[in-house]
């Protein structure tokens, strides 16, 4: 009978302790998944570590919540909520199951009756197990959100926790400007505080005491409820200040980095937005803080006011200019005597080469090294006592303007060179002699096929550039010697059979244009129908004409006869077969369209409609086995036949003198005998279970090995 001496506790089962030890040793995780409750058949249960199930289980359901106790890191809290629609029994025992379905913890509790609404009383029952474990690091705290029922306490705590952790706190009335005594009603930043006012304390000598406080009617200040725990005071925390001469209407931010331990870590708050005390206006000099805010502004009217210390003042400049000469209007006015003048120079007397400096001038009769009768010159003199220079000249005359240059060498020699321009040279009227042969032999060709060396190629010669190609000499393609393009008529000989009138012949000699009996190529093309022929001449002998085949669309079109045979089966890693293959899916296809495949497999996999169609093999979901072909391993099988799955006949032998089960391989039923003799009845075995070593057995509707699904295809 339950009384004040009764003991209630929760323990890990032997299975639970083993799983935790294994998870700790291997660094893996295990997960609590379900909780069961029972009535222990009316007894007072004592948890036993060897238990694998409850004495009398009444309900098992997924966990509503599983977490580590915030006050004790070695305690796991598992919770289940039983709705008011479930009940009608006592709760005396509790079991905790992991994701594998094993009971890993067991507990007893003070008997409590869970009523049903139909009994006139109903309630939502919260059941918790507080389980002490040696290490929670390898326990994965995971629940199914689709089955969670939240208690009001849980929701209130969750909302309070989330709101408290927000980086943006409720605004404060004022913020301090200096160290203060954190006690009683007082005036801060020009504002008389009232009871319950929120204050940001940020200037304490002991910076660990900074934070958000609430002012009491009397006595010591206390930290605000949303900022009185380390988890609620996070780096980057923002708080708005409502009033104050200095800090009113600004936003403060906590700039202290993590980790923060409230009451130990020094807290530093800085202004990130709001008033800085600067009156709106235009300023020529500004002071900016590290956040880019303007915190000071002035309008200096002196260089010193701008921080410039290495410039002359206006008075210093005026003093320095006193006694200086007035501004000159000419180069000589500044004492410069060796510069080029803007005044036109007179005609040079003597030689341009005698000028030992840069110069611009005119030349005419008195000039001894003039390039023309008269004009202007520009001289660039190389530095030093030498004759090196570069001179330009220009002579203007109606219809005979000339322009030129010379380079004067170290020995004083030079040659005036005239530059061609649009007034004295028309490129379109000139020809490049090197492209036409030597001057001694440069003459026009005598005919369109004249290939004599030195001839000038005319438009139309050898078919180049002409609207119509010339015919072959003597209407014989074998007589062509000159490289060119030629037309073929019905009378032309030496052309391939099928060329026909209107075809074109391209004749190419390797080097020598006439009498080249060593290397010659010819190509003949015809448009309708499109045909192409080639031949070559080696050592004076023409080879046979070879016709170039059109692009084929099949392997056979290229003469390849040893490709994949029709009926070949392949497996392809895509949902559609490759070109030349069909899905091996048992479909009925045309005997005419796929005559090649029909000739190979015929009606081996189905006759279709008996006349126009036949069936493909259906290899979907099948494993392939080599045909026995009289070997004796798979007796009685014909080619292309199918076979169902099966197990080899066997029996399960017990220890000597015990019972044995004999199976025929045909199903689950077994025959029970004693010592292998005597038929004493039949039993039915249960589903296979794990042997504890090789994992949970997999069962299905068939016997199969591990496999990969690929698309079976057949060549047509």
URNORLIN-V798396 format. One record per pair of residues at least 12 apart in sequence whose ideal C-beta (glycine too) atoms are under 7 Angstrom apart, sorted by the first residue. I is the first residue (numbers start at 1). J is the second residue. Records with the same first field share a line. If there is no record, write none. Layout:
# URNORLIN-V798396
I->J ; J
This chain:
# URNORLIN-V798396
2->44 ; 110 ; 111
8->108 ; 109 ; 110
9->47 ; 107
10->47 ; 105 ; 107 ; 129 ; 130 ; 131
11->47 ; 49 ; 105 ; 106
12->49 ; 104 ; 105 ; 133
13->49 ; 51 ; 103 ; 104 ; 105 ; 106
14->49 ; 50
15->52 ; 102 ; 103 ; 104
16->104 ; 105
19->98 ; 104
20->133 ; 138
23->138
24->135 ; 138
28->138
29->138 ; 139 ; 140
30->98 ; 138 ; 139 ; 140
31->98 ; 99 ; 140 ; 142
32->63 ; 66 ; 78 ; 96 ; 98
33->62 ; 63 ; 97 ; 98 ; 99
34->60 ; 61 ; 62 ; 63 ; 97
35->61 ; 63 ; 78 ; 80 ; 94 ; 95 ; 96 ; 127 ; 129
36->54 ; 57 ; 59 ; 60 ; 95 ; 97
37->58 ; 59 ; 91 ; 94 ; 127
38->54 ; 55 ; 56 ; 57 ; 58 ; 92 ; 93
39->56 ; 58 ; 89 ; 90 ; 91 ; 92
40->55 ; 56 ; 92 ; 93
41->55 ; 56
43->55
44->92
45->92 ; 93 ; 108
46->108
47->106 ; 107 ; 108
51->103 ; 106
52->103
53->103
54->93 ; 95
55->93
58->89
59->82 ; 86
61->80
62->143 ; 144 ; 147
63->78 ; 79 ; 80 ; 143
64->79 ; 80 ; 81 ; 143 ; 148 ; 149
65->79 ; 143 ; 154
66->78 ; 141 ; 143
67->141
68->136 ; 141
69->130
73->136
74->132 ; 133 ; 134 ; 136
75->130 ; 131 ; 132
76->131 ; 133 ; 136 ; 139
77->128 ; 130
78->96 ; 128 ; 129 ; 131
79->126 ; 128
80->127
81->124 ; 126 ; 149 ; 151
82->114 ; 125 ; 127
83->124
84->117 ; 122 ; 123 ; 124
85->117
87->114 ; 115 ; 116
88->116
89->114
90->111 ; 112 ; 113
91->109 ; 112 ; 114
92->108 ; 109 ; 111
93->108
94->107 ; 109 ; 127 ; 129
96->129 ; 131
105->129 ; 131
107->129
126->151
163->226
164->226 ; 232
165->231 ; 232 ; 234
167->234 ; 236 ; 237 ; 238
168->238
169->212 ; 226 ; 227 ; 237 ; 238 ; 239
170->198 ; 226
171->239 ; 240 ; 242
172->198 ; 199 ; 200 ; 212 ; 239 ; 241 ; 242
173->191 ; 193 ; 197 ; 198 ; 199 ; 242 ; 243
174->188 ; 189 ; 191 ; 199 ; 241 ; 243 ; 244 ; 247
175->189 ; 200 ; 202 ; 241 ; 244 ; 247 ; 252
176->188 ; 189 ; 199 ; 200 ; 201 ; 202 ; 203
177->189 ; 203 ; 246 ; 247
178->203
179->203 ; 204 ; 205
182->201 ; 209 ; 213 ; 220 ; 221
183->219 ; 220 ; 221
184->218
185->215
189->244 ; 245 ; 246 ; 247
190->244 ; 245
191->243 ; 244
193->215
195->215 ; 216 ; 217
196->214 ; 215
197->215
198->212 ; 214 ; 224
199->213 ; 215
200->212 ; 239 ; 241 ; 252 ; 269
201->213
202->252 ; 269
207->266 ; 267 ; 268
208->263 ; 264 ; 265 ; 266 ; 267
210->267 ; 269
211->223 ; 227 ; 233 ; 267
212->224 ; 227 ; 239
229->262
230->260 ; 261 ; 262
233->260 ; 262
235->254 ; 256 ; 257 ; 258 ; 260
236->253 ; 254
237->253 ; 254
238->251 ; 253
239->252
248->275
249->274 ; 275
250->271 ; 273 ; 274 ; 275
251->272 ; 273 ; 274
252->269 ; 270 ; 271
253->269 ; 270 ; 272
254->267 ; 269
255->268 ; 270
256->268
272->291
276->293 ; 294 ; 295
278->294 ; 295 ; 296 ; 297
283->297 ; 298 ; 299
284->299 ; 300
285->297 ; 298 ; 300 ; 306
340->358 ; 360
345->360 ; 361 ; 362
347->362 ; 363 ; 364 ; 366
348->361 ; 362 ; 363 ; 366 ; 367
349->366
350->368
351->368 ; 369
352->367 ; 369 ; 377 ; 379 ; 391
353->369 ; 387 ; 408 ; 412
355->379
356->381
357->381
358->379 ; 380 ; 381
359->379
360->378
361->377
362->376
363->375 ; 377
371->393 ; 404 ; 416
372->395 ; 402
374->395
375->393 ; 394 ; 395 ; 396
376->394
377->391 ; 392 ; 393
378->391 ; 392
379->391
386->410
387->408 ; 410 ; 412
388->408 ; 410
389->408
390->405 ; 407
391->405 ; 406 ; 408
392->405
401->423
402->418
403->419 ; 421
404->416 ; 417 ; 418 ; 419
405->417
436->456
437->454
438->454
441->453 ; 454
442->454 ; 456
443->455 ; 456
444->456 ; 458
445->457 ; 458 ; 461
448->460 ; 461 ; 462 ; 470
449->462 ; 470 ; 473 ; 482
451->481 ; 482 ; 513 ; 514
462->482 ; 483 ; 484 ; 485
463->484 ; 485 ; 486
464->484 ; 485
468->487
469->485 ; 486 ; 487 ; 504
470->486 ; 487
471->486 ; 487 ; 489 ; 492
472->486 ; 492 ; 505
475->491 ; 492 ; 493
476->493 ; 494
477->492 ; 493 ; 494 ; 495 ; 505
478->494 ; 542
480->507
481->513 ; 514 ; 515
482->513 ; 514
483->507 ; 508 ; 509 ; 513
484->507
485->504 ; 506
486->505 ; 507
487->504
488->501 ; 503 ; 504 ; 505 ; 524
489->501
495->524
496->524 ; 533 ; 545 ; 547
498->531
499->524 ; 526 ; 533
500->526
503->524 ; 525 ; 526
504->525
505->522 ; 524
506->522 ; 523
507->522
508->520 ; 521
517->539 ; 540
518->538 ; 539
519->538
520->536 ; 537
521->536
522->535
531->547
532->547 ; 548
533->545 ; 546 ; 547
534->546 ; 548
564->715
565->715
566->596 ; 597 ; 600 ; 715 ; 716
567->597 ; 600 ; 601 ; 714 ; 715
568->715
569->584 ; 712 ; 714
570->713
571->710 ; 711 ; 712
572->710 ; 711 ; 713
573->710
574->711
575->711
577->711 ; 713
578->713
580->715 ; 716
581->713 ; 714 ; 715 ; 716
582->616 ; 713 ; 714 ; 716
583->711 ; 713
584->616 ; 617 ; 618 ; 619 ; 712 ; 713 ; 714
585->616 ; 618 ; 620
586->615 ; 616 ; 617 ; 618
587->616
588->608 ; 613 ; 615
589->613 ; 614 ; 616
590->612 ; 613
591->612 ; 613 ; 614
594->716
596->716
597->716
598->614
602->614
604->640
605->617 ; 640
616->714
617->640 ; 714
619->712
620->712
627->639
645->702 ; 703
646->665
647->665 ; 703
648->665
649->664 ; 665
650->663 ; 665
651->663
657->675
659->672 ; 674
660->673 ; 676
668->684 ; 685
669->682 ; 684
670->683 ; 685
687->699
